[in-house]
Amino acid sequence: MGNCKGSQAAVGPSVRIGGVTVKSDKSNVSETVQPEVTDRKSTEIRDEHSQHFRKPRSEKVAWLNFGVDVMWPFVNAAVTQLMKDEVEANLKAAVPHFLHGICFQEFSLGTSPPVLGPVSVDRLGSSNAGEGGHPGVEICVGVRWDCNAKISIHVPPAATIGIRKLNLEGEVFIILRPLMESLPIVGGLQITMVSPPKISWELTGMGQLGEMPTVATALKNAVSRVLSENLVLPNRIFIHWVWGREREIDISAMQYPMPEALLRVGVHQVKGLSTGDSFLTSRSLDTYIKVKMGEREYRTHDIKDSTEPEWGDGGWSDFCMYTSKQHLVVELYNKHVWSLQHLVDDLLGEDELLGELLIEDVEGEHEDETGSVSGQLSKQSRFRKVHLWEVMNKPDGWWKLYVKRGKTYEEVGQVLLKVKSFKLLSKLEVIKAPPPPIGDAKAEGLLSIQLRCLRGLPPKSAAGAVIELVVKRGDKVLEKRTSVKSDYIAEELDPNGIDVDPAIQRMVEFMDMEGTPREEILAVSGLSKEKVSRILELRPTFHSKWNQSIHIPIESASAQGVEIHIRLLIDGEKPGAGPIELVQPFSVDEKLLKPQQATSPANHTKKKRHLHHHLVQHASTSATSESEELRFEDILILERKQKNGEAKKGEDAEKFELDISVQLFGMQEDLAENFLASTSC
């Protein structure tokens, strides 16, 4: 497992933890675990490009694995059902219609828990606006799992395949954030992975199944999708205990952070390709490259009959970077060719992996299986994935490709990578000067859409609702995204549970939306200043809550005609029900790009809410339209439409209010070393 490196590493002095007494249930004898060295001294990387990075020393911790052993039966039960349900649903959606009866006959993750370690700890500074500006503590944990799972799958009409020797390897980041100056100090727990874990397995029952390539590929994709949608950046599991403090602590930024930058990655050329395959000259090469960053994957076009394929400008694509500790995965493939030599790959429906981007680390210390350091001077090699900060420090250079043959890695060629880094700035002058497109790297900006909450759904429908976002320019669909399912949350206004009449709550919220002065709201409602503030903070009548931010790189960010179409999808709704859509599509040009209109103070109050403004001005900049944030925050009205597309009228009208924030960012190119230095702590 690799050490966790990055621009925000910080470490403290050496600490030695004394012996820990652990009582074993099996032997009923107290067992003393030997002290472990948790030395946190860092070795700085002394090259000219990365002097601001530190390499925290990683530790293997027996006490942590003991805890996992104790908790594993409970974790197993919770994760098994989740994985079974989600993987099976994705599997059904991926296979042809005649295989839709596919299902798990047996699904158990077994009794062997994952092995954790090494572990390293970093401090996260408060300068990262993508996390709402809150400090935190980041714990990087290596995970290796040799699973004795019992999994069998029924494939119509009467076939059964099994999975055995399931192995998983990766790194999990556990982040304690936000840190607060009041109890309980830690406000939440984030769990994420900077890249998908490496997963391998063996399939049994292959002889029964003529559709094996389809099922095998669909199964692999289904597992990868479930892990990516739940854990791989920008996705994460976020557990917090700060409900009701959304305005003080940006919950959506904690779970769905803003990208730190937008990167353009170009795969230009491969040279010196050697596959070690005696059949290479007797069959045509049809090579392509997959580039992966977080959950996003880009595939180049194929190049035939060349051991030195060159993509040039055609190998560029855009990626959102959430942390410089993310991995850049580059894999070179030969397109699927039927042959006796590659019968196994053919049966699994997979293309041949010719090589992948890895870095060879030579370590001076040797760790045994228990994690203790022997202090031997002999060196050993270890191959690992490349972090983004390493690529950004070498933005135009050749990197080695390796392939694993048996237990050893062999160099098979080199790939020329180019990287351009862009800061994201919510300024009109930056939007007006977009970078020119290169190949498939066509983004001109980033739309950040924050879905907060919605009012209008009955309690039975308030949970499980989904928002569908479609970004269009004219008839061209630029991007389509779907939110997570909503939660139904009935807020309490104060810790004593003293509620305010719902009609009064709605009146207070409505008056605030209309721009009514706070003094008038207090006089009309008869409520105290504290309760009015609490109502406007919680929005208790908005029962459907997402608190989700969706970040979308878009083309034509500065062009007229870009619109966001919003549709509400209700779980379990009858097929004949009309769609619930935005009354008018959200115009990016109208709402975000046009300069703020001069209005009288009276009209200004009426047109803008007390807490939310169409354009939020930086306190440190002048009051010109060129230096204002391009941000819209308001309540949007969605209506139920009939089959003919018209909204229902009169008493049959159904309206829903969506609390939303939309912000537009432009792209300004910056040197990678400047960007990395600005994000180090």
C-alpha positions as CSV (number, residue, x, y, z in Angstrom):
1,M,0.0,0.0,0.0
2,G,1.3,3.4,-0.8
3,N,1.9,6.3,1.6
4,C,-0.5,9.1,1.4
5,K,1.2,12.2,0.0
6,G,-0.2,15.6,-0.7
7,S,0.1,19.3,-0.3
8,Q,-1.7,19.5,3.0
9,A,0.4,17.1,5.1
10,A,1.5,18.2,8.5
11,V,3.0,16.1,11.3
12,G,3.8,16.4,14.9
13,P,6.6,15.2,17.2
14,S,7.5,11.6,17.9
15,V,5.2,9.7,20.2
16,R,5.6,6.3,21.8
17,I,2.4,4.5,22.9
18,G,2.9,2.1,25.8
19,G,1.6,-1.5,25.9
20,V,-2.1,-2.0,25.5
21,T,-3.8,-4.8,27.4
22,V,-6.4,-6.6,25.3
23,K,-8.7,-9.3,26.6
24,S,-9.2,-12.2,24.2
25,D,-12.7,-13.8,24.2
26,K,-11.3,-17.0,22.8
27,S,-8.6,-17.7,25.3
28,N,-10.0,-15.7,28.2
29,V,-6.4,-14.6,28.8
30,S,-5.1,-11.0,28.9
31,E,-2.7,-10.5,26.1
32,T,-0.3,-7.6,26.0
33,V,0.3,-6.1,22.6
34,Q,3.8,-4.8,22.1
35,P,4.2,-1.1,21.9
36,E,4.2,0.4,18.4
37,V,6.3,3.2,17.2
38,T,4.0,6.0,15.8
39,D,6.8,8.3,14.8
40,R,5.3,11.2,12.8
41,K,8.5,12.8,11.6
42,S,8.4,13.6,7.9
43,T,10.9,13.4,5.2
44,E,10.6,16.3,2.9
45,I,10.8,15.6,-0.9
46,R,13.7,17.8,-1.8
47,D,13.3,18.2,-5.5
48,E,12.9,21.7,-6.9
49,H,9.2,21.3,-7.8
50,S,7.8,19.8,-4.6
51,Q,9.5,21.4,-1.7
52,H,6.2,22.2,-0.1
53,F,5.2,18.5,0.1
54,R,5.8,16.2,3.1
55,K,5.7,12.4,3.2
56,P,4.1,11.3,6.5
57,R,5.5,8.0,7.7
58,S,2.9,5.3,7.6
59,E,2.2,2.8,10.3
60,K,0.5,-0.6,10.5
61,V,-1.6,-0.8,13.6
62,A,-2.5,-4.1,15.3
63,W,-5.0,-2.4,17.6
64,L,-7.0,-1.1,14.7
65,N,-7.2,-4.5,13.0
66,F,-8.3,-6.0,16.4
67,G,-11.1,-3.5,16.4
68,V,-12.1,-4.5,12.9
69,D,-12.2,-8.2,13.9
70,V,-14.6,-7.4,16.7
71,M,-16.9,-5.2,14.5
72,W,-16.8,-7.3,11.3
73,P,-19.9,-9.4,11.9
74,F,-21.9,-6.2,12.2
75,V,-20.2,-4.4,9.3
76,N,-20.7,-7.5,7.2
77,A,-24.4,-7.7,7.8
78,A,-24.9,-4.0,7.0
79,V,-22.7,-3.9,3.9
80,T,-23.9,-7.2,2.5
81,Q,-27.5,-6.1,2.1
82,L,-26.4,-2.8,0.6
83,M,-24.1,-4.3,-1.9
84,K,-26.5,-7.1,-2.8
85,D,-29.4,-4.7,-3.5
86,E,-27.4,-2.1,-5.4
87,V,-25.2,-4.4,-7.4
88,E,-28.1,-6.6,-8.4
89,A,-30.1,-3.5,-9.6
90,N,-27.1,-2.3,-11.7
91,L,-26.5,-5.7,-13.1
92,K,-30.2,-6.1,-14.2
93,A,-29.9,-2.7,-15.9
94,A,-26.7,-3.6,-17.8
95,V,-27.6,-6.9,-19.3
96,P,-29.9,-7.5,-22.3
97,H,-33.6,-7.8,-21.8
98,F,-33.7,-11.6,-22.0
99,L,-31.3,-11.8,-19.0
100,H,-33.3,-9.5,-16.8
101,G,-34.2,-12.4,-14.5
102,I,-30.5,-12.5,-13.4
103,C,-30.3,-12.4,-9.5
104,F,-28.1,-13.5,-6.6
105,Q,-28.8,-16.9,-5.3
106,E,-26.3,-16.6,-2.5
107,F,-24.5,-13.5,-1.3
108,S,-22.1,-13.5,1.7
109,L,-18.9,-11.5,2.1
110,G,-17.5,-14.3,4.3
111,T,-15.9,-14.2,7.7
112,S,-12.5,-12.8,6.8
113,P,-12.3,-9.0,7.6
114,P,-10.2,-6.6,5.7
115,V,-6.6,-5.9,6.9
116,L,-6.0,-2.3,7.6
117,G,-2.6,-0.5,7.4
118,P,-0.5,1.4,6.9
119,V,-2.1,4.5,8.4
120,S,-1.0,8.1,8.1
121,V,-2.5,11.3,9.4
122,D,-2.5,14.8,7.9
123,R,-3.9,18.1,9.0
124,L,-6.3,19.8,6.6
125,G,-6.2,23.6,6.7
126,S,-9.2,26.0,6.6
127,S,-8.0,27.7,3.4
128,N,-9.8,25.1,1.2
129,A,-13.0,26.8,0.2
130,G,-14.2,23.6,-1.5
131,E,-14.9,22.2,2.0
132,G,-16.7,25.3,3.2
133,G,-13.4,26.7,4.7
134,H,-13.5,24.3,7.7
135,P,-10.3,22.7,9.1
136,G,-10.1,19.0,9.7
137,V,-8.0,15.9,10.3
138,E,-7.4,13.4,7.5
139,I,-6.6,9.7,8.2
140,C,-5.4,7.7,5.3
141,V,-5.9,3.9,5.8
142,G,-4.6,1.2,3.5
143,V,-7.1,-1.6,2.9
144,R,-6.3,-5.2,1.7
145,W,-9.1,-7.7,1.7
146,D,-8.7,-11.3,0.7
147,C,-12.4,-12.2,0.9
148,N,-13.7,-15.7,1.4
149,A,-17.0,-14.7,-0.1
150,K,-19.8,-17.1,-1.1
151,I,-21.5,-15.5,-4.1
152,S,-23.5,-17.3,-6.7
153,I,-25.6,-15.7,-9.5
154,H,-28.6,-17.2,-11.3
155,V,-28.5,-16.5,-15.0
156,P,-31.6,-17.3,-17.1
157,P,-32.7,-19.7,-18.2
158,A,-30.9,-22.2,-15.9
159,A,-27.2,-21.3,-15.5
160,T,-25.4,-20.5,-12.3
161,I,-22.0,-18.8,-12.0
162,G,-20.0,-18.2,-8.9
163,I,-17.4,-15.8,-7.6
164,R,-14.4,-17.0,-5.6
165,K,-11.0,-15.6,-4.6
166,L,-12.4,-12.0,-4.3
167,N,-9.6,-9.6,-3.6
168,L,-9.8,-5.8,-3.0
169,E,-6.9,-3.4,-2.4
170,G,-7.0,0.4,-2.1
171,E,-6.8,3.4,0.2
172,V,-9.7,4.8,2.3
173,F,-9.6,8.4,3.6
174,I,-11.4,9.1,6.9
175,I,-11.8,12.8,7.5
176,L,-12.9,14.4,10.8
177,R,-14.5,17.7,9.7
178,P,-15.7,20.3,10.5
179,L,-13.7,21.0,13.7
180,M,-15.6,23.4,15.9
181,E,-14.7,25.5,19.0
182,S,-17.6,24.0,21.0
183,L,-18.6,20.5,22.0
184,P,-18.6,17.9,20.5
185,I,-15.5,19.5,18.7
186,V,-15.9,17.2,15.7
187,G,-19.0,18.0,13.7
188,G,-18.9,15.1,11.2
189,L,-17.1,12.1,9.7
190,Q,-16.3,11.8,5.9
191,I,-15.4,8.5,4.3
192,T,-14.1,8.5,0.7
193,M,-11.5,7.0,-1.7
194,V,-9.4,9.1,-4.1
195,S,-9.6,6.4,-6.7
196,P,-11.5,3.1,-7.3
197,P,-10.0,0.1,-5.5
198,K,-8.3,-2.6,-7.4
199,I,-10.7,-5.6,-7.5
200,S,-10.1,-9.1,-8.8
201,W,-12.0,-12.4,-8.7
202,E,-12.4,-15.7,-10.4
203,L,-15.6,-16.9,-12.0
204,T,-16.8,-20.5,-11.8
205,G,-19.4,-22.2,-14.0
206,M,-18.1,-20.7,-17.2
207,G,-18.9,-23.8,-19.2
208,Q,-22.6,-23.5,-18.6
209,L,-23.0,-20.1,-20.0
210,G,-22.9,-18.9,-23.6
211,E,-23.5,-15.3,-22.5
212,M,-20.5,-15.2,-20.2
213,P,-18.8,-12.2,-21.8
214,T,-21.9,-10.1,-21.4
215,V,-22.5,-11.1,-17.8
216,A,-18.9,-10.9,-16.7
217,T,-18.5,-7.4,-18.1
218,A,-21.8,-6.3,-16.7
219,L,-20.9,-7.7,-13.2
220,K,-17.5,-5.9,-13.2
221,N,-19.1,-2.6,-14.2
222,A,-21.9,-3.0,-11.7
223,V,-19.5,-3.5,-8.7
224,S,-17.3,-0.6,-9.9
225,R,-20.3,1.7,-10.3
226,V,-21.7,1.0,-6.8
227,L,-18.3,1.6,-5.2
228,S,-17.8,4.8,-7.3
229,E,-21.2,6.2,-6.7
230,N,-20.9,5.8,-2.9
231,L,-17.2,6.2,-2.1
232,V,-15.0,7.5,-4.9
233,L,-14.4,11.2,-5.1
234,P,-16.3,13.4,-5.5
235,N,-18.7,11.0,-3.8
236,R,-18.3,10.2,-0.1
237,I,-20.2,8.9,2.9
238,F,-20.8,11.9,5.3
239,I,-22.2,11.3,8.8
240,H,-22.7,14.5,10.8
241,W,-24.6,15.7,13.9
242,V,-25.0,19.4,13.0
243,W,-28.6,19.4,11.6
244,G,-30.1,22.9,11.9
245,R,-26.8,24.7,11.3
246,E,-26.8,24.6,7.5
247,R,-26.2,28.3,7.2
248,E,-23.3,28.3,9.7
249,I,-21.8,25.0,8.5
250,D,-22.3,24.3,4.8
251,I,-23.5,20.7,4.9
252,S,-23.5,20.2,1.2
253,A,-19.8,21.4,0.9
254,M,-18.9,18.7,3.5
255,Q,-20.5,15.9,1.5
256,Y,-20.1,17.3,-2.0
257,P,-17.0,19.5,-2.0
258,M,-16.3,22.1,-4.7
259,P,-13.4,21.1,-7.0
260,E,-10.1,22.7,-6.1
261,A,-9.3,23.1,-9.8
262,L,-10.1,21.8,-13.3
263,L,-7.3,19.9,-15.0
264,R,-6.8,19.2,-18.7
265,V,-5.0,16.0,-19.2
266,G,-3.5,15.1,-22.6
267,V,-2.3,11.6,-23.6
268,H,0.0,12.4,-26.5
269,Q,2.0,9.4,-27.4
270,V,3.3,6.0,-26.4
271,K,6.8,4.9,-27.4
272,G,8.9,1.7,-27.0
273,L,5.8,-0.5,-26.7
274,S,6.8,-4.1,-25.9
275,T,4.1,-6.6,-24.9
276,G,6.4,-9.7,-24.5
277,D,3.8,-11.4,-26.7
278,S,5.2,-13.7,-29.5
279,F,1.9,-13.3,-31.3
280,L,2.2,-9.5,-31.5
281,T,3.5,-9.5,-35.1
282,S,0.9,-12.0,-36.3
283,R,-2.1,-10.0,-35.3
284,S,-3.1,-6.3,-35.7
285,L,-2.7,-3.9,-32.8
286,D,-5.7,-1.8,-32.1
287,T,-4.7,0.3,-29.1
288,Y,-6.4,2.9,-27.0
289,I,-5.9,4.5,-23.6
290,K,-8.2,4.9,-20.6
291,V,-7.6,7.9,-18.3
292,K,-9.3,7.8,-14.9
293,M,-9.5,10.4,-12.2
294,G,-11.9,9.7,-9.3
295,E,-15.1,8.4,-10.7
296,R,-14.6,9.9,-14.2
297,E,-13.2,7.9,-17.0
298,Y,-12.1,9.0,-20.5
299,R,-11.3,6.8,-23.4
300,T,-9.2,7.8,-26.4
301,H,-9.9,6.7,-30.0
302,D,-8.3,3.6,-31.3
303,I,-5.1,3.5,-33.3
304,K,-4.3,0.5,-35.4
305,D,-1.1,-1.3,-36.4
306,S,1.4,0.8,-34.4
307,T,3.7,0.1,-31.5
308,E,4.2,3.8,-31.1
309,P,0.6,5.2,-31.2
310,E,0.2,9.0,-31.2
311,W,-3.0,10.7,-30.3
312,G,-1.8,14.3,-30.2
313,D,-4.5,16.9,-29.5
314,G,-7.1,14.1,-29.8
315,G,-6.0,12.6,-26.5
316,W,-7.1,15.6,-24.3
317,S,-10.0,15.6,-21.8
318,D,-11.2,17.7,-18.8
319,F,-11.3,16.4,-15.2
320,C,-12.3,18.0,-11.9
321,M,-9.6,17.8,-9.2
322,Y,-10.9,17.6,-5.6
323,T,-7.5,17.0,-4.0
324,S,-3.9,16.7,-5.3
325,K,-3.8,13.4,-3.5
326,Q,-6.1,11.8,-6.1
327,H,-4.6,9.3,-8.4
328,L,-4.2,9.7,-12.2
329,V,-4.8,6.2,-13.7
330,V,-3.5,5.7,-17.3
331,E,-4.1,2.3,-18.8
332,L,-3.0,1.2,-22.3
333,Y,-5.3,-1.5,-23.9
334,N,-5.3,-3.6,-27.0
335,K,-8.8,-3.8,-28.4
336,H,-10.5,-7.2,-27.9
337,V,-9.3,-9.7,-30.5
338,W,-10.4,-13.3,-30.6
339,S,-7.5,-15.7,-30.4
340,L,-6.4,-18.9,-28.6
341,Q,-3.6,-17.0,-26.9
342,H,-6.1,-14.7,-25.2
343,L,-9.0,-17.2,-24.6
344,V,-9.5,-16.2,-21.0
345,D,-9.7,-12.5,-21.7
346,D,-12.1,-13.3,-24.6
347,L,-14.4,-15.3,-22.4
348,L,-14.5,-12.5,-19.9
349,G,-15.3,-10.0,-22.6
350,E,-12.3,-7.8,-21.7
351,D,-9.7,-6.1,-23.8
352,E,-6.0,-6.8,-23.2
353,L,-4.2,-4.6,-20.7
354,L,-0.8,-3.8,-22.3
355,G,0.5,-1.6,-19.5
356,E,-0.4,1.0,-16.9
357,L,1.2,4.1,-15.4
358,L,2.9,3.2,-12.2
359,I,5.8,4.6,-10.1
360,E,8.5,2.3,-8.7
361,D,9.4,3.2,-5.1
362,V,12.6,1.9,-3.5
363,E,12.2,1.6,0.2
364,G,15.2,1.5,2.6
365,E,13.2,-0.1,5.4
366,H,11.5,-3.4,5.4
367,E,8.2,-3.9,7.2
368,D,7.2,-7.4,8.2
369,E,3.6,-8.7,8.1
370,T,2.9,-7.4,11.6
371,G,3.9,-3.8,10.6
372,S,7.1,-3.6,12.7
373,V,10.1,-2.1,11.0
374,S,13.2,-4.4,11.0
375,G,15.6,-1.6,10.2
376,Q,17.4,-3.7,7.6
377,L,19.4,-1.7,5.1
378,S,18.4,-3.9,2.1
379,K,16.1,-2.1,-0.3
380,Q,13.0,-3.4,-2.0
381,S,10.9,-2.1,-4.8
382,R,7.2,-1.3,-4.6
383,F,4.9,-0.2,-7.5
384,R,2.1,2.2,-6.9
385,K,-0.3,4.6,-8.6
386,V,0.7,8.2,-9.4
387,H,-0.7,11.1,-7.4
388,L,-1.9,14.2,-9.2
389,W,0.6,16.4,-7.4
390,E,3.4,14.3,-8.9
391,V,2.0,14.7,-12.5
392,M,1.4,18.4,-11.9
393,N,5.0,18.9,-10.9
394,K,6.0,17.3,-14.2
395,P,3.3,18.7,-16.5
396,D,5.0,17.8,-19.8
397,G,7.0,14.6,-19.6
398,W,7.4,10.9,-20.3
399,W,6.2,8.3,-17.7
400,K,6.9,4.6,-17.6
401,L,4.2,1.9,-18.3
402,Y,4.3,-1.4,-16.5
403,V,2.5,-4.7,-16.7
404,K,2.4,-7.4,-14.0
405,R,3.5,-10.8,-15.1
406,G,3.2,-13.4,-12.4
407,K,4.6,-11.7,-9.3
408,T,6.8,-9.2,-11.0
409,Y,6.3,-5.9,-12.9
410,E,7.9,-5.4,-16.3
411,E,8.4,-2.1,-18.1
412,V,6.6,-2.2,-21.4
413,G,6.9,1.3,-22.7
414,Q,6.5,5.0,-21.9
415,V,3.6,7.5,-22.3
416,L,3.9,11.2,-22.9
417,L,1.5,13.1,-20.6
418,K,0.7,16.8,-20.6
419,V,-1.3,18.6,-17.9
420,K,-2.8,22.1,-17.8
421,S,-4.2,23.5,-14.5
422,F,-7.0,26.0,-14.2
423,K,-8.2,27.9,-11.2
424,L,-12.0,28.3,-10.9
425,L,-13.1,31.9,-10.5
426,S,-16.6,33.2,-10.3
427,K,-15.9,36.4,-12.2
428,L,-17.4,37.7,-15.4
429,E,-14.1,38.8,-16.9
430,V,-12.8,35.2,-16.5
431,I,-16.0,33.8,-18.1
432,K,-15.5,36.1,-21.0
433,A,-12.0,34.8,-21.7
434,P,-12.4,31.0,-21.8
435,P,-9.4,28.7,-22.7
436,P,-9.5,27.4,-26.3
437,P,-10.6,23.8,-26.7
438,I,-8.1,21.0,-27.2
439,G,-9.5,17.7,-28.6
440,D,-12.2,16.5,-26.2
441,A,-11.2,19.1,-23.6
442,K,-13.9,21.6,-24.4
443,A,-14.9,23.0,-21.0
444,E,-15.2,26.8,-20.7
445,G,-16.5,26.9,-17.1
446,L,-18.1,25.0,-14.2
447,L,-21.7,25.2,-13.1
448,S,-22.1,24.5,-9.4
449,I,-25.7,23.7,-8.5
450,Q,-26.7,23.3,-4.8
451,L,-30.0,21.5,-4.2
452,R,-31.0,22.3,-0.7
453,C,-34.7,21.4,0.1
454,L,-38.2,21.4,-1.4
455,R,-41.7,22.2,-0.1
456,G,-44.9,20.8,-1.4
457,L,-44.6,17.0,-1.2
458,P,-46.7,15.1,1.4
459,P,-44.7,13.3,4.0
460,K,-45.2,9.9,2.3
461,S,-43.6,11.2,-0.9
462,A,-41.0,13.6,0.7
463,A,-38.4,10.9,1.0
464,G,-36.9,9.3,-2.1
465,A,-37.6,12.2,-4.5
466,V,-35.0,12.8,-7.2
467,I,-34.1,16.0,-9.1
468,E,-33.1,15.6,-12.7
469,L,-30.9,18.4,-14.2
470,V,-30.4,18.8,-17.9
471,V,-28.0,21.6,-19.2
472,K,-28.9,22.5,-22.8
473,R,-27.9,25.1,-25.4
474,G,-30.8,25.2,-27.9
475,D,-31.6,21.5,-28.7
476,K,-28.1,20.3,-27.8
477,V,-27.8,18.5,-24.4
478,L,-24.5,19.6,-22.8
479,E,-24.8,17.5,-19.6
480,K,-27.4,15.5,-17.7
481,R,-27.2,14.7,-14.0
482,T,-29.5,13.2,-11.4
483,S,-29.5,14.0,-7.7
484,V,-29.4,11.5,-4.8
485,K,-32.7,10.6,-3.2
486,S,-34.1,13.1,-0.8
487,D,-34.5,12.6,2.9
488,Y,-37.7,13.5,4.8
489,I,-36.7,15.6,7.8
490,A,-39.2,17.3,10.1
491,E,-37.2,20.1,11.8
492,E,-37.7,21.2,15.4
493,L,-37.3,24.9,16.0
494,D,-35.7,24.6,19.4
495,P,-34.2,21.9,21.7
496,N,-37.2,22.0,24.0
497,G,-39.5,20.9,21.2
498,I,-41.7,23.9,21.4
499,D,-43.2,24.1,17.9
500,V,-44.6,27.1,16.1
501,D,-47.9,26.8,14.2
502,P,-47.0,25.5,10.7
503,A,-49.2,28.3,9.2
504,I,-47.1,30.9,11.0
505,Q,-43.9,29.1,9.8
506,R,-45.1,29.3,6.2
507,M,-46.1,33.0,6.6
508,V,-42.6,33.9,8.0
509,E,-40.9,32.1,5.1
510,F,-43.2,33.7,2.5
511,M,-42.7,37.2,3.8
512,D,-38.9,36.7,3.8
513,M,-39.0,35.4,0.2
514,E,-40.9,38.6,-0.7
515,G,-38.2,40.8,0.8
516,T,-40.3,42.0,3.8
517,P,-38.1,43.7,6.4
518,R,-37.3,41.7,9.4
519,E,-38.9,44.2,11.8
520,E,-42.2,43.8,9.9
521,I,-42.0,40.0,10.0
522,L,-41.5,40.2,13.8
523,A,-44.5,42.5,14.3
524,V,-46.9,40.5,12.1
525,S,-45.9,37.0,13.3
526,G,-45.7,37.9,17.0
527,L,-42.6,35.7,17.3
528,S,-39.4,36.5,19.0
529,K,-36.3,37.5,17.0
530,E,-34.7,34.2,17.9
531,K,-37.6,32.1,16.6
532,V,-37.9,34.0,13.3
533,S,-34.2,33.6,12.7
534,R,-34.5,29.9,13.5
535,I,-37.4,29.5,11.1
536,L,-35.4,31.2,8.3
537,E,-32.3,29.1,9.1
538,L,-34.1,25.7,9.2
539,R,-37.0,26.2,6.7
540,P,-39.0,23.7,8.7
541,T,-41.8,23.4,6.1
542,F,-39.3,22.3,3.4
543,H,-39.4,18.6,4.4
544,S,-37.6,17.1,1.4
545,K,-33.9,17.7,1.8
546,W,-30.9,17.0,-0.4
547,N,-28.1,19.4,0.7
548,Q,-26.3,18.2,-2.4
549,S,-23.9,20.1,-4.7
550,I,-23.5,19.0,-8.3
551,H,-20.5,20.4,-10.2
552,I,-20.8,20.3,-14.0
553,P,-18.0,21.3,-16.4
554,I,-19.8,22.9,-19.4
555,E,-19.0,24.1,-22.9
556,S,-20.2,27.4,-24.1
557,A,-20.2,28.9,-20.6
558,S,-20.1,32.4,-21.9
559,A,-22.5,31.9,-24.8
560,Q,-26.2,32.9,-24.9
561,G,-28.9,30.3,-24.8
562,V,-27.5,28.0,-22.1
563,E,-30.4,26.8,-19.9
564,I,-30.9,24.4,-17.0
565,H,-34.0,22.3,-17.1
566,I,-35.2,20.9,-13.8
567,R,-37.6,18.0,-13.2
568,L,-38.8,16.4,-10.0
569,L,-39.2,12.7,-10.0
570,I,-41.3,11.1,-7.1
571,D,-40.5,7.6,-6.0
572,G,-43.5,5.2,-6.6
573,E,-45.6,7.7,-8.5
574,K,-48.1,6.3,-11.0
575,P,-47.0,6.1,-14.6
576,G,-49.9,8.3,-15.8
577,A,-49.0,11.3,-13.6
578,G,-47.8,14.4,-15.5
579,P,-44.2,15.6,-15.1
580,I,-43.2,18.1,-12.5
581,E,-41.0,20.7,-14.1
582,L,-39.6,24.2,-13.7
583,V,-42.1,26.7,-14.9
584,Q,-39.4,28.4,-17.1
585,P,-36.0,26.9,-17.8
586,F,-33.2,28.5,-15.7
587,S,-31.4,30.9,-18.1
588,V,-27.6,31.1,-17.3
589,D,-27.3,34.2,-19.4
590,E,-30.3,35.9,-17.8
591,K,-29.7,35.0,-14.2
592,L,-25.9,34.9,-14.0
593,L,-24.2,36.7,-16.8
594,K,-26.1,39.9,-17.3
595,P,-24.8,42.8,-15.1
596,Q,-26.9,43.6,-12.1
597,Q,-29.7,46.0,-13.0
598,A,-29.8,49.4,-11.2
599,T,-32.9,49.6,-9.1
600,S,-34.2,51.9,-6.5
601,P,-33.7,50.9,-2.8
602,A,-37.4,50.1,-2.5
603,N,-37.5,47.8,-5.6
604,H,-34.1,46.3,-4.6
605,T,-35.6,45.1,-1.3
606,K,-38.7,43.7,-3.0
607,K,-36.8,41.8,-5.6
608,K,-34.3,40.1,-3.4
609,R,-34.5,37.9,-0.4
610,H,-33.0,38.9,2.9
611,L,-30.5,36.0,3.0
612,H,-30.1,35.1,-0.7
613,H,-29.0,37.4,-3.5
614,H,-28.8,37.0,-7.3
615,L,-25.2,38.4,-7.2
616,V,-23.1,38.1,-4.1
617,Q,-20.3,40.7,-4.1
618,H,-16.8,40.0,-2.7
619,A,-16.1,42.2,0.3
620,S,-12.6,42.7,-0.8
621,T,-13.4,43.9,-4.4
622,S,-14.9,46.9,-5.9
623,A,-18.6,47.1,-6.6
624,T,-18.3,46.7,-10.4
625,S,-20.1,44.0,-12.3
626,E,-16.7,42.6,-13.5
627,S,-15.7,41.6,-9.9
628,E,-19.0,40.2,-8.6
629,E,-19.6,36.5,-8.0
630,L,-21.9,35.0,-10.6
631,R,-24.3,33.4,-8.2
632,F,-28.0,33.0,-7.9
633,E,-29.8,31.9,-4.7
634,D,-33.6,31.8,-4.5
635,I,-36.7,29.7,-4.5
636,L,-37.7,28.3,-7.9
637,I,-41.3,27.2,-8.6
638,L,-41.9,23.8,-10.2
639,E,-45.4,22.9,-11.5
640,R,-47.2,19.7,-12.4
641,K,-47.9,19.6,-16.1
642,Q,-50.5,17.7,-18.0
643,K,-49.7,15.2,-20.8
644,N,-50.0,18.0,-23.4
645,G,-47.2,19.9,-21.6
646,E,-49.4,22.7,-20.2
647,A,-49.5,23.4,-16.5
648,K,-52.7,22.6,-14.5
649,K,-54.9,25.5,-13.7
650,G,-57.0,26.7,-10.7
651,E,-57.6,24.3,-7.9
652,D,-55.9,21.4,-9.7
653,A,-52.6,23.3,-9.9
654,E,-49.8,21.6,-8.1
655,K,-46.8,23.8,-7.2
656,F,-43.5,22.9,-5.5
657,E,-40.9,25.3,-4.2
658,L,-37.2,24.4,-4.6
659,D,-34.5,26.1,-2.6
660,I,-31.5,26.2,-4.9
661,S,-28.2,28.0,-5.5
662,V,-26.5,28.2,-8.9
663,Q,-23.0,29.6,-9.3
664,L,-20.9,29.9,-12.5
665,F,-17.1,29.7,-12.5
666,G,-14.7,30.6,-15.3
667,M,-11.3,28.9,-15.9
668,Q,-8.0,30.8,-15.5
669,E,-4.9,28.9,-16.4
670,D,-2.2,28.9,-13.7
671,L,1.2,27.2,-13.3
672,A,0.8,23.9,-11.4
673,E,3.6,24.8,-9.0
674,N,1.8,28.1,-8.1
675,F,-1.5,26.2,-7.5
676,L,0.1,23.5,-5.4
677,A,2.0,26.1,-3.3
678,S,-1.2,28.0,-2.6
679,T,-3.0,24.9,-1.4
680,S,-0.2,23.6,0.9
681,C,-0.7,24.3,4.6
